[in-house]
């Protein structure tokens, strides 16, 4: 390798290193700066306001945290939210699976209409859906009931689960199913070795969407759940909505962040590359 | 997989009774509370034993008041701090049921009309509460142009004003022309919120309509919107569009205050109670000044009512009475900065002098007009 080529390569490596470092720094800023500011705002001492031109609060205290814990049922709401979300997700999966299979793999009249109707709960404004459903839930005796909330959250999250699973089922190449059959695979073997690995990434994505939809669901929970049940969004609305105050909003956001980070770490573990390769038939 | 499913199903079944809530099945038989003495009302309320109050802000006061009410009367009190619109939607959605889940609720003028039109509040509140006559007379008659009928109990009064940074604004404007001149001389140092996201922005537009479209008196007393009276509002929207480079729209009442605190704005429109809360929380510098300019800005207050299909009407009525006692009114003023609805008691937290409040405070025009100017602003200014 001559000197010129070596210099060019060195320069290229340096540029790549600088660009990479730039993007890493930007990513860190993008992610951490808001978190750092949230932490600082949550620690502002009420007696020493954090105002322009101060770059940092003059004095820190835990008063803002005490306030949120004293005047909201945030811990109970967290427990309720994180109990409902997995149950609603599981129920959405159980109910979606056969429908998604039919929509993804079978041909029937009205398939497109059914496919579009599924999206109604997420197309209509949340409060409209909540008000219509509240009457039905009331008649069925599901208002102010824990099971009612699980069913309600399941209904709100199902369009995501159903749509993603339908796409996953539809994208399985018929060749692979035929090949499995030619090799003597029975129905169970096809489910285990073809369908499950191939729909797993879709199932995972659907689970995340449904879970998050449940965690963020406000309207239906507020109408059919409160006052018996409070979830995190029903508490958040008073802090992050109409009467947004930075100090309180910072505390609530940070409280919410902890379980979400744990969830993301679990998701990270589950999103192993072998699932993706499995979906491409390379397992 | 089967094992996991089985465990989860068992967990659901076991958890359900733990989390199961719910109200009594049948509504209490309608009783004539107007025929009861106060002591009888207390006994009746104690017999009911519980009540639920819905509000949308000021959680520290309502929660504390709930605890104090519970301690005094032994009536279990639950305070739900939700969203103003969602609260109204919920009470409407439960309106046709024999019994609802809300016993009493605070309601803002923006959402009052449909609830009053549907007759969802207990009508005889004013006959039952012993101190009703001692509450703010203006709110007892009309709330933002909607006739009260004695169904609603005024809980507090509040007032919008101009909030400014005294280090940057030496001569705060008193007339409309002075304000406009100041805004033009200090581009992007003034802002107000989208009126669909809070009353302080509404107050600024309210003032602009009064100044540009020939005063506010012509709207007073109207129960329905008269399109002839809004025909020249396009003048306001044209003027606002021409001012777009001089000011900034914010997302909420408190967002405007935050921007004064962060140095972006030198002046904004704010509620007195929101300003007080921000001062108390350390999210606004202590020397910020609020005043009501001579050209006038809107003020009013909020009320609460007992819901007609409540199962715990006596407890709800007693709670509203409790909230309007002088002791609770003074505590409310200390905790959330709102001005007392009670006229025979005085609070300590006086951000605005009473004289300024009386002389420069302006009553809101009727709610149908308010709803209309919010919609027209969004359509003709924000969406342009």
Interface residues (C-beta under 8 A of the other chain):
Chain A: X41 X44 X45 X46 X47 X48 X49 X50 X51 X52 X53 X57 X64 X67 X70 X71 X72 X80 X83 X87 X90 X127 X130 X131 X134 X135 X138 X143 X144 X145 X146 X147 X150 X218 X219 X222 X223 X226 X227 X228 X229 X230 X234 X235 X237 X238 X241 X242 X243 X244 X245 X246 X247 X248
Chain B: X8 X12 X15 X16 X18 X19 X20 X21 X22 X23 X52 X54 X56 X57 X59 X60 X63 X78 X80 X81 X82 X83 X84 X85 X86 X89 X90 X92 X93 X94 X97 X101 X102 X197 X198 X251 X252 X253 X254 X255 X258 X261 X262 X263 X274 X277 X278 X279 X280 X281 X282 X283 X284 X285 X286
